[in-house]
């Protein structure tokens, strides 16, 4: 589907549905936040990401996840996409994705796919496998993830200019920190990247990017993958990141939870 002049789709490029999170609360916040942060957008999309051990997208597709006033609709031509809607007429396009960690400790987000990938493989091998399947790969920024050898390896990978290899930003990068120099090497797709801490549902949709036009209503994941595989310029960013104090508080909560 070719973009329609004037229409834009707001996309949160990094969304988790952790066990214990309320999907209805995530959807409410996502729609509310994107309408506020991207008032010109006419459609809203969440790029979900989960490890090979997780199954949130499958639970959404099968109706096994409680959704409050929302419901999901499967698309016969596109198993990697769902439409979430509620009785008030609100809609979100949900795109499946996977989070993979390479043997070097580099995180890779495979977008618009339900295929499960094994962790622990060389990152170059992972990227080649994704490219052969027409699956976009996002290398997301994270606290400490681009330091030392890992940062050097990420710089090498994006420096090769491989189609469909993009960078990711997230709402947890403190505003006071300088912009990573690597962000000049490839298009950057922002997303919320909520942490598994209380009330993180409320942040979904606050940070993301705009795509021109609407995604194909019958095959939105396929359309998204095609666009990202050929993306060469930086898309417009909407929204903002969390404040520095909020980021620090979340990190402290996460560490306390991990010690229990």
TAJOKA-V958507 format. One record per residue. N is the residue number from 1. NEAR is the number of other C-alpha atoms within 10 Angstrom. D_LAST is the distance of its C-alpha to the last C-alpha in Angstrom with 1 decimal. Layout:
N&NEAR&D_LAST / N&NEAR&D_LAST
This chain:
1&12&49.0 / 2&10&50.4 / 3&14&49.0 / 4&11&51.0 / 5&9&52.2 / 6&11&50.3 / 7&15&47.4 / 8&22&43.9 / 9&21&40.6 / 10&31&37.4 / 11&30&34.5 / 12&28&30.8 / 13&28&30.3 / 14&29&26.6 / 15&27&24.7 / 16&24&21.6 / 17&21&21.1 / 18&18&17.5 / 19&11&16.5 / 20&9&16.2 / 21&16&18.7 / 22&17&22.0 / 23&20&24.8 / 24&19&27.4 / 25&18&25.7 / 26&22&25.4 / 27&25&29.1 / 28&20&30.3 / 29&19&28.7 / 30&27&29.9 / 31&21&33.5 / 32&16&33.6 / 33&19&32.2 / 34&26&34.5 / 35&18&37.5 / 36&15&36.9 / 37&18&36.2 / 38&24&38.8 / 39&12&41.5 / 40&15&44.0 / 41&21&42.0 / 42&14&43.2 / 43&23&40.5 / 44&24&36.7 / 45&25&34.6 / 46&25&30.9 / 47&24&30.1 / 48&26&27.1 / 49&28&25.1 / 50&23&22.8 / 51&18&21.9 / 52&15&23.8 / 53&7&21.0 / 54&16&21.1 / 55&15&24.0 / 56&21&24.0 / 57&22&27.6 / 58&15&28.8 / 59&12&27.3 / 60&20&29.1 / 61&20&32.3 / 62&12&32.4 / 63&13&31.7 / 64&10&28.5 / 65&17&26.4 / 66&13&27.0 / 67&18&28.8 / 68&11&30.1 / 69&12&33.5 / 70&18&33.3 / 71&19&34.5 / 72&20&34.7 / 73&15&37.9 / 74&16&38.1 / 75&16&40.8 / 76&11&43.0 / 77&12&43.9 / 78&18&40.4 / 79&19&37.5 / 80&24&35.1 / 81&29&35.7 / 82&25&35.2 / 83&18&36.7 / 84&21&34.5 / 85&17&36.8 / 86&17&36.9 / 87&9&39.8 / 88&8&40.5 / 89&6&41.5 / 90&15&38.5 / 91&20&37.7 / 92&21&35.2 / 93&23&35.6 / 94&25&32.5 / 95&28&32.7 / 96&25&30.6 / 97&29&29.1 / 98&22&26.9 / 99&23&24.6 / 100&25&25.4 / 101&19&24.2 / 102&18&27.1 / 103&12&27.3 / 104&13&27.7 / 105&17&24.4 / 106&20&26.3 / 107&23&25.1 / 108&24&27.9 / 109&27&28.1 / 110&30&30.8 / 111&27&32.3 / 112&30&34.4 / 113&24&33.5 / 114&20&31.8 / 115&11&32.3 / 116&16&29.2 / 117&17&29.1 / 118&12&27.6 / 119&18&25.4 / 120&14&26.5 / 121&15&30.2 / 122&14&32.1 / 123&22&31.9 / 124&12&35.7 / 125&11&35.8 / 126&20&33.3 / 127&22&35.3 / 128&15&38.5 / 129&13&37.3 / 130&19&36.3 / 131&18&39.7 / 132&8&41.6 / 133&10&40.1 / 134&19&40.8 / 135&25&37.1 / 136&27&36.2 / 137&29&33.5 / 138&25&31.5 / 139&24&29.9 / 140&24&27.4 / 141&22&26.8 / 142&16&23.2 / 143&10&21.7 / 144&9&22.8 / 145&16&24.0 / 146&21&27.6 / 147&12&27.8 / 148&9&29.8 / 149&12&31.0 / 150&16&29.1 / 151&16&30.8 / 152&12&34.1 / 153&17&33.7 / 154&20&33.0 / 155&17&36.1 / 156&12&38.1 / 157&18&37.1 / 158&21&38.0 / 159&12&41.0 / 160&10&42.5 / 161&13&42.9 / 162&14&41.9 / 163&16&42.4 / 164&25&39.4 / 165&29&36.9 / 166&26&35.5 / 167&23&33.0 / 168&23&30.3 / 169&25&29.2 / 170&25&26.4 / 171&25&25.8 / 172&24&23.0 / 173&19&25.5 / 174&18&26.2 / 175&14&29.8 / 176&8&30.8 / 177&8&30.2 / 178&8&33.3 / 179&12&33.9 / 180&10&33.2 / 181&8&36.5 / 182&18&35.6 / 183&18&35.9 / 184&12&39.7 / 185&16&39.8 / 186&21&39.1 / 187&21&38.5 / 188&27&35.2 / 189&27&33.5 / 190&29&31.2 / 191&30&28.4 / 192&29&25.5 / 193&26&22.6 / 194&22&20.1 / 195&19&16.5 / 196&18&13.8 / 197&17&13.4 / 198&12&15.1 / 199&13&18.9 / 200&20&19.2 / 201&26&21.9 / 202&17&24.2 / 203&20&24.7 / 204&28&25.9 / 205&38&29.6 / 206&27&29.8 / 207&30&30.5 / 208&32&32.6 / 209&22&36.1 / 210&24&39.4 / 211&20&41.4 / 212&17&45.1 / 213&19&46.3 / 214&23&44.6 / 215&24&42.9 / 216&14&45.0 / 217&14&44.3 / 218&16&44.7 / 219&18&42.8 / 220&26&40.5 / 221&27&38.1 / 222&21&41.1 / 223&18&42.7 / 224&20&39.6 / 225&21&39.3 / 226&16&43.0 / 227&15&42.7 / 228&23&39.7 / 229&18&41.3 / 230&12&44.3 / 231&17&42.7 / 232&15&44.2 / 233&9&44.0 / 234&14&41.2 / 235&16&40.7 / 236&14&40.6 / 237&20&37.2 / 238&22&36.3 / 239&20&33.9 / 240&18&31.7 / 241&22&28.4 / 242&19&25.8 / 243&15&26.4 / 244&15&25.1 / 245&10&23.2 / 246&13&21.6 / 247&17&20.6 / 248&14&19.0 / 249&11&17.2 / 250&19&15.8 / 251&16&14.7 / 252&13&12.9 / 253&15&11.1 / 254&15&10.3 / 255&11&9.0 / 256&10&6.8 / 257&11&5.5 / 258&8&5.6 / 259&6&3.8 / 260&5&0.0
